[in-house]
Amino acid sequence: MPKLRRTTTTHVAVLRELEVVRVEDVTPGMRRLTLAGADLAERSLDGSTLPAFASPGFDDHIKVFVPAPDADRPVLPRQRPDGLDYTTEGVRPLGKDYTPRRVTPDELDLDFVRHGHGQAAGWAEQVRPGDLAWIAGPTVGQAFPHDVDAFVLAGDETALPAIGRFLEELPPGPPAHVVVEVSGPQDEQDLTVRDGVDVTWLHRPVGAEPGTTTLLLDAVRDLDWPAGQVYAWMAGESTAARDVRTHWRADRSVPRDCLDVSGYWRR
Ligand SMILES: Cc1cc2nc3c(=O)[nH]c(=O)nc-3n(C[C@H](O)[C@H](O)[C@H](O)COP(=O)(O)OP(=O)(O)OC[C@H]3O[C@@H](n4cnc5c(N)ncnc54)[C@H](O)[C@@H]3O)c2cc1C
């Protein structure tokens, strides 16, 4: 992967057993789980220090270990002083990627898209306060992009936690144009929008499934491209992400160190 204009830090992988303390629907399509527990703090293992939970980058991700549909507990990796051991017998631990939406020393919010199909989305539908949750990471954190004049961000619902954090952590100065695809007006979120920032919400046509439209590509094509060096960030369905990356490379000549595009899920 080419180096981005972001300082990267790496962290030892730490498995944390936490408790679900709140369940709230931010919008009809997004469920927020608030996790808390002593494992957010630093602890020691065999003479080594396992660091406290930290998420320095707006688009950091953690692994959430969720049980198989017919199980009470997930298969978990084993904690070692230098990281996690996934070589458990039988089924390999399955961790799903989620973005820490809000982090305090005592709590962590994760926002789950209620897409209705998978193991993680299914788990988020049925957990209740008092249930346990297991997470690991982030193992890599990328600081805010530096030496850029403007930002363009695009994403679907899965990118909203990162975009929400981006807008809260955006330093004064550079303008930012943000485009978000959601199912409809009911799934728009209240985001921090300072002067110089605009957020455009795109609504899928009634009945259109996520990842089946060209809404994001069409919208980023139509943007008034900002002057100066633009940092272009996008996350969402893999094909949509690929198409936006191609457009930014070919039509906007975004250099590789400012082209930060990720497929977050695959149709
Ligand atoms: C770095 C990173 C950060 C991420 N952060 C978040 C986050 O904060 N919140 C979040 O909700 N997701 C986030 N995702 C996306 C999430 O990891 C995927 O959506 C994942 O597939 C969900 O797992 P699952 O077990 O629910 O579904 P899976 O078992 O992976 O998939 C089951 C079925 O559901 C479909 N599917 C999966 N995701 C979606 C979706 N979003 N919409 C519609 N259909 C879907 C698949 O195509 C498949 O058919 C992130 C992904 C990455 C890589």
The ligand as a Gaussian input file, in Angstrom:
#p B3LYP/6-31G(d) Opt

LIG

0 1
 C      -11.958000      -0.599000       8.222000
 C      -13.442000      -0.926000       8.279000
 C      -14.275000      -0.228000       9.142000
 C      -15.647000      -0.516000       9.189000
 N      -16.448000       0.176000      10.060000
 C      -17.773000      -0.124000      10.128000
 C      -18.627000       0.535000      11.075000
 O      -18.181000       1.344000      11.901000
 N      -19.948000       0.213000      11.067000
 C      -20.469000      -0.728000      10.200000
 O      -21.678000      -0.995000      10.252000
 N      -19.683000      -1.369000       9.316000
 C      -18.359000      -1.100000       9.272000
 N      -17.552000      -1.769000       8.391000
 C      -18.176000      -2.730000       7.473000
 C      -18.443000      -4.076000       8.125000
 O      -17.225000      -4.633000       8.600000
 C      -19.077000      -4.994000       7.060000
 O      -20.326000      -4.489000       6.680000
 C      -19.193000      -6.432000       7.514000
 O      -19.405000      -7.207000       6.367000
 C      -20.332000      -6.655000       8.482000
 O      -20.290000      -8.005000       8.875000
 P      -21.604000      -8.893000       9.013000
 O      -21.193000     -10.104000       9.788000
 O      -22.728000      -8.059000       9.534000
 O      -21.969000      -9.271000       7.525000
 P      -21.225000     -10.348000       6.568000
 O      -21.341000     -11.715000       7.148000
 O      -19.860000      -9.856000       6.278000
 O      -22.100000     -10.274000       5.256000
 C      -23.363000     -10.935000       5.155000
 C      -24.129000     -10.361000       3.978000
 O      -24.428000      -9.005000       4.257000
 C      -23.992000      -8.156000       3.205000
 N      -23.518000      -6.908000       3.834000
 C      -22.423000      -6.731000       4.617000
 N      -22.335000      -5.446000       5.010000
 C      -23.402000      -4.810000       4.460000
 C      -23.870000      -3.471000       4.508000
 N      -23.237000      -2.505000       5.198000
 N      -25.009000      -3.162000       3.839000
 C      -25.680000      -4.103000       3.146000
 N      -25.288000      -5.399000       3.061000
 C      -24.160000      -5.742000       3.722000
 C      -22.888000      -8.927000       2.489000
 O      -22.834000      -8.573000       1.128000
 C      -23.336000     -10.367000       2.664000
 O      -24.229000     -10.724000       1.636000
 C      -16.185000      -1.512000       8.341000
 C      -15.332000      -2.237000       7.496000
 C      -13.977000      -1.951000       7.461000
 C      -13.074000      -2.745000       6.537000

